């Protein structure tokens, strides 16, 4: 059973920056894909950013140019750097990982963008 532990959420003002980290219980390089998703009450969970085993990345339209997903082999984390945050970025952010035909989720971390 793979475990994913998120960290880095919190309160930030509009225009500010925040970084999230996801620490899996296995090597980050063992996953076919890892990513960040977010969800607000009453809405579906949406893809924010993904990174594949090859290192290629993908982003949701609303975060392109503002968010950057990466992997840190030394720390064994998958990270999300969020710049120019907007109120509409407020959500619970979930780490996701896919390995050997199974999909895993973290418990989520709250990001609130507010003045």
C-alpha positions as CSV (number, residue, x, y, z in Angstrom):
1,X,0.0,0.0,0.0
2,X,1.5,3.3,-1.1
3,X,1.2,6.3,1.2
4,X,1.3,9.9,0.2
5,X,1.8,12.7,2.6
6,X,1.2,16.3,1.6
7,X,2.6,19.4,3.2
8,X,2.8,23.1,2.6
9,X,-0.7,24.3,2.4
10,X,-1.9,27.4,4.2
11,X,-3.2,31.0,3.8
12,X,-1.7,33.3,1.3
13,X,-2.6,36.7,-0.1
14,X,-3.6,37.2,-3.7
15,X,-0.6,37.5,-5.9
16,X,1.5,35.6,-3.4
17,X,3.3,32.2,-3.7
18,X,3.1,28.9,-2.0
19,X,4.8,25.5,-2.4
20,X,3.3,22.1,-1.8
21,X,5.2,18.8,-1.3
22,X,4.1,15.2,-1.6
23,X,6.2,12.6,0.0
24,X,5.4,9.0,-1.1
25,X,6.4,5.9,0.7
26,X,8.2,4.6,-2.4
27,X,10.7,6.2,-4.7
28,X,9.2,9.0,-6.7
29,X,10.9,7.5,-9.8
30,X,8.9,4.3,-9.4
31,X,5.6,5.9,-10.3
32,X,4.3,6.1,-13.9
33,X,2.6,9.4,-13.1
34,X,2.3,11.7,-10.1
35,X,0.2,14.8,-9.9
36,X,-1.8,17.4,-8.0
37,X,-5.5,17.7,-8.1
38,X,-7.8,20.2,-6.3
39,X,-11.3,20.3,-5.1
40,X,-13.8,22.8,-3.8
41,X,-17.1,22.0,-2.0
42,X,-19.7,20.7,-4.3
43,X,-17.4,20.4,-7.3
44,X,-15.4,17.6,-9.0
45,X,-11.8,17.1,-8.3
46,X,-9.8,18.7,-11.1
47,X,-6.3,18.1,-12.4
48,X,-3.9,20.9,-11.6
49,X,-0.6,19.4,-12.8
50,X,0.9,16.0,-13.6
51,X,4.4,14.7,-14.1
52,X,5.1,11.5,-15.9
53,X,7.9,8.9,-15.3
54,X,9.7,10.4,-18.3
55,X,9.7,13.8,-16.6
56,X,7.3,15.4,-19.0
57,X,4.6,17.5,-17.4
58,X,1.1,18.7,-18.0
59,X,-1.0,21.5,-16.5
60,X,-4.6,22.5,-16.2
61,X,-5.5,25.6,-18.4
62,X,-6.2,27.8,-15.4
63,X,-2.7,27.4,-13.9
64,X,-0.4,27.3,-16.9
65,X,2.4,29.8,-16.6
66,X,1.8,30.2,-12.8
67,X,2.3,26.7,-11.4
68,X,5.3,24.4,-11.8
69,X,5.4,20.7,-10.9
70,X,8.7,19.0,-10.3
71,X,10.4,16.0,-8.6
72,X,13.2,16.2,-6.1
73,X,15.2,13.0,-6.0
74,X,17.3,14.0,-3.0
75,X,14.2,14.6,-0.9
76,X,12.0,12.0,-2.6
77,X,9.2,14.5,-3.0
78,X,7.0,15.7,-5.8
79,X,6.5,19.4,-5.5
80,X,4.2,22.1,-6.8
81,X,5.3,25.7,-6.9
82,X,2.4,28.1,-7.1
83,X,3.0,31.7,-8.1
84,X,0.6,34.6,-8.6
85,X,-2.1,32.9,-6.6
86,X,-5.7,34.0,-7.1
87,X,-8.8,33.6,-5.0
88,X,-10.1,31.0,-7.4
89,X,-7.0,28.8,-6.5
90,X,-8.5,28.3,-3.1
91,X,-9.2,24.5,-2.7
92,X,-8.1,21.4,-1.0
93,X,-5.1,20.1,-3.0
94,X,-4.5,16.3,-3.3
95,X,-1.4,14.4,-4.2
96,X,-2.0,11.6,-6.7
97,X,0.2,8.8,-7.8
98,X,-0.2,5.9,-10.2
99,X,1.9,2.7,-10.0
100,X,1.5,-0.8,-11.2
101,X,-2.1,-0.4,-12.2
102,X,-3.2,1.3,-9.0
103,X,-4.1,4.8,-8.2
104,X,-3.3,6.4,-4.8
105,X,-4.4,9.6,-3.1
106,X,-3.1,11.7,-0.2
107,X,-5.4,13.1,2.4
108,X,-5.2,16.6,1.0
109,X,-3.9,20.0,2.2
110,X,-5.9,23.2,2.3
111,X,-4.8,26.2,0.3
112,X,-6.6,29.5,0.9
113,X,-6.0,32.6,-1.1
114,X,-7.5,35.6,0.6
115,X,-6.6,39.1,1.7
